[in-house]
Amino acid sequence: MRIRSLPRLVLFWLLLALPIGLTALAAGTPATPGAPVEASRVLTARGLATQIHENGARESVAQLNRQQAWPHVIRAVSAGWDGWIELVPDLIASTDSAHASALQAALRRGLAHNPHAVLQVLDPGNGPVLGGGRICADAGMTRRWRASAIAGVRKVHDIHLNHQVEDCLTALHAPLTETADNGK
């Protein structure tokens, strides 16, 4: 029985050796001259924050455009991921109106997942771009989203966010718009 399993073990190691060898080879291979190093990296919130700090928000937005990385950023903000939400004010101030609207909508969706993080980036003066009146408005969101957002915002007890909480709750309690989903 031991002799029969030996060929399987050898076959297993041979099959495993090829991917391991190729991975090791790729890790040791220098980047192709002329190819952007960033293209081979995974976009992370920390990496983008560093890039914004070092190169400025405008250059970072241009890089997001070149890499076609906006969908990744929008998904991360919509999911309520802290590190990504913190970057929105810099990004929104340096991008075009289409991406600014997408970031606002992503913050709106993220509000139900991580209200504290979203409230932290809102304008305490309830401004037109990042104010609670803009971000927390239902804007076609579902009743489930609205109920979840209201419950989440009510649980935020941070004295530094009192204005944002108040503005957000005012927007959330406004009458539903005609485009709002009345059932889900």
VOGU-3710 file (C-alpha; in Angstrom, 3 decimals, decimal comma):
1> mrirslprlv> 0,000/0,000/0,000  2,859/2,339/0,719  4,345/1,695/-2,683  1,072/2,616/-4,414  0,836/5,964/-2,620  4,435/6,867/-3,508  3,681/7,622/-7,180  0,728/9,793/-6,115  2,959/11,692/-3,716  5,606/12,226/-6,379
11> lfwlllalpi> 2,953/13,355/-8,858  1,518/15,740/-6,259  4,947/17,314/-5,645  5,672/17,578/-9,352  2,365/19,332/-9,948  2,992/21,641/-7,012  6,594/22,410/-8,021  5,638/24,136/-11,262  3,438/26,866/-9,712  5,887/27,352/-6,844
21> gltalaagtp> 8,775/27,712/-9,265  6,902/30,133/-11,504  5,860/32,206/-8,506  9,445/32,378/-7,263  10,647/33,295/-10,731  8,045/36,055/-11,078  8,911/37,441/-7,646  12,540/37,757/-8,624  11,874/39,240/-12,052  12,433/42,974/-12,264
31> atpgapveas> 9,600/45,128/-13,592  9,429/45,590/-17,340  11,160/48,841/-18,309  8,588/51,498/-19,137  5,743/49,653/-17,387  4,265/51,475/-14,408  5,185/49,768/-11,170  1,774/50,671/-9,736  0,022/48,532/-12,330  1,351/45,396/-10,693
41> rvltarglat> 0,304/46,435/-7,178  -2,995/45,899/-5,453  -4,709/49,162/-4,586  -5,098/49,609/-0,837  -6,468/52,464/1,241  -3,123/52,866/2,975  -1,299/52,938/-0,347  -3,685/55,493/-1,797  -3,433/57,618/1,362  0,362/57,575/1,060
51> qihengares> 0,107/58,495/-2,599  -2,219/61,412/-1,795  0,168/62,589/0,936  3,258/62,325/-1,260  1,917/63,348/-4,685  -1,241/65,282/-3,875  -4,871/64,441/-4,448  -4,964/65,674/-8,066  -2,125/63,388/-9,148  -3,655/60,505/-7,179
61> vaqlnrqqaw> -7,004/61,016/-8,914  -5,209/61,085/-12,272  -3,517/57,806/-11,333  -6,901/56,270/-10,399  -8,161/57,324/-13,829  -5,139/55,839/-15,620  -5,431/52,568/-13,696  -9,222/52,499/-14,100  -9,385/51,859/-10,346  -12,482/53,903/-9,549
71> phviravsag> -14,798/50,871/-9,324  -12,565/49,426/-6,582  -12,637/52,700/-4,626  -16,408/53,092/-5,026  -17,051/49,497/-3,866  -14,824/49,940/-0,820  -16,514/53,193/0,222  -19,972/51,676/-0,403  -19,040/48,744/1,834  -18,206/51,177/4,641
81> wdgwielvpd> -14,495/50,430/4,918  -12,900/52,992/7,264  -9,627/53,585/5,455  -11,376/54,227/2,149  -14,046/56,504/3,592  -11,342/58,709/5,126  -9,955/59,390/1,635  -13,226/60,635/0,143  -12,847/64,354/1,040  -9,474/64,556/-0,731
91> liastdsaha> -10,683/62,560/-3,712  -14,005/64,358/-4,105  -12,313/67,773/-4,063  -9,934/66,738/-6,849  -12,086/64,775/-9,261  -14,675/65,473/-11,937  -18,385/65,789/-11,245  -19,199/62,223/-12,358  -16,733/60,671/-9,916  -17,755/63,156/-7,210
101> salqaalrrg> -21,385/62,034/-7,609  -20,300/58,387/-7,511  -18,350/59,038/-4,290  -21,348/60,799/-2,745  -23,579/57,838/-3,631  -20,962/55,449/-2,238  -20,888/57,390/1,044  -24,682/57,205/1,131  -24,575/53,409/0,756  -21,694/53,182/3,243
111> lahnphavlq> -23,731/55,090/5,827  -25,808/51,979/6,546  -22,643/49,877/7,037  -20,392/52,271/8,935  -22,234/55,404/10,028  -19,479/56,636/12,351  -16,842/56,655/9,604  -19,191/58,381/7,143  -20,234/60,991/9,698  -16,558/61,738/10,391
121> vldpgngpvl> -15,991/62,867/6,798  -19,170/64,931/6,526  -18,972/68,707/6,542  -20,048/69,987/9,995  -21,403/73,081/8,223  -23,730/70,911/6,079  -22,082/72,026/2,847  -23,362/71,188/-0,633  -20,784/68,491/-1,426  -20,201/66,580/1,818
131> gggricadag> -22,980/67,864/4,037  -25,354/65,551/5,845  -28,260/67,068/3,923  -26,676/65,848/0,699  -25,144/62,513/1,706  -27,913/61,323/4,039  -30,805/62,192/1,727  -32,628/59,079/0,571  -31,935/59,776/-3,151  -33,745/56,655/-4,308
141> mtrrwrasai> -32,491/54,403/-1,531  -34,628/51,602/-0,146  -36,661/51,729/3,036  -34,384/49,053/4,450  -31,369/51,280/3,816  -33,163/54,225/5,396  -34,124/52,273/8,535  -30,598/50,888/8,849  -29,036/54,316/8,323  -31,312/55,965/10,895
151> agvrkvhdih> -30,595/53,252/13,459  -26,851/53,477/12,808  -26,679/57,264/12,973  -28,687/57,308/16,211  -26,093/55,010/17,794  -23,257/57,470/17,127  -22,562/59,296/20,370  -19,514/61,393/19,591  -19,586/65,014/20,743  -17,377/65,987/17,797
161> lnhqvedclt> -20,014/64,740/15,361  -23,123/66,358/16,861  -23,697/68,676/13,867  -23,208/65,903/11,344  -25,566/63,565/13,245  -28,219/66,287/13,452  -27,943/67,187/9,743  -27,966/63,542/8,734  -31,003/62,634/10,837  -32,873/65,671/9,476
171> alhaplteta> -32,211/64,466/5,918  -33,082/60,871/6,780  -36,428/61,909/8,307  -37,403/64,029/5,308  -40,303/62,672/3,216  -39,351/59,965/0,714  -38,705/61,150/-2,809  -40,755/59,804/-5,702  -37,816/57,712/-6,889  -37,341/55,999/-3,552
181> dngk> -38,103/52,290/-3,465  -41,234/51,961/-1,403  -41,051/48,263/-0,661  -37,614/46,842/-0,106
//
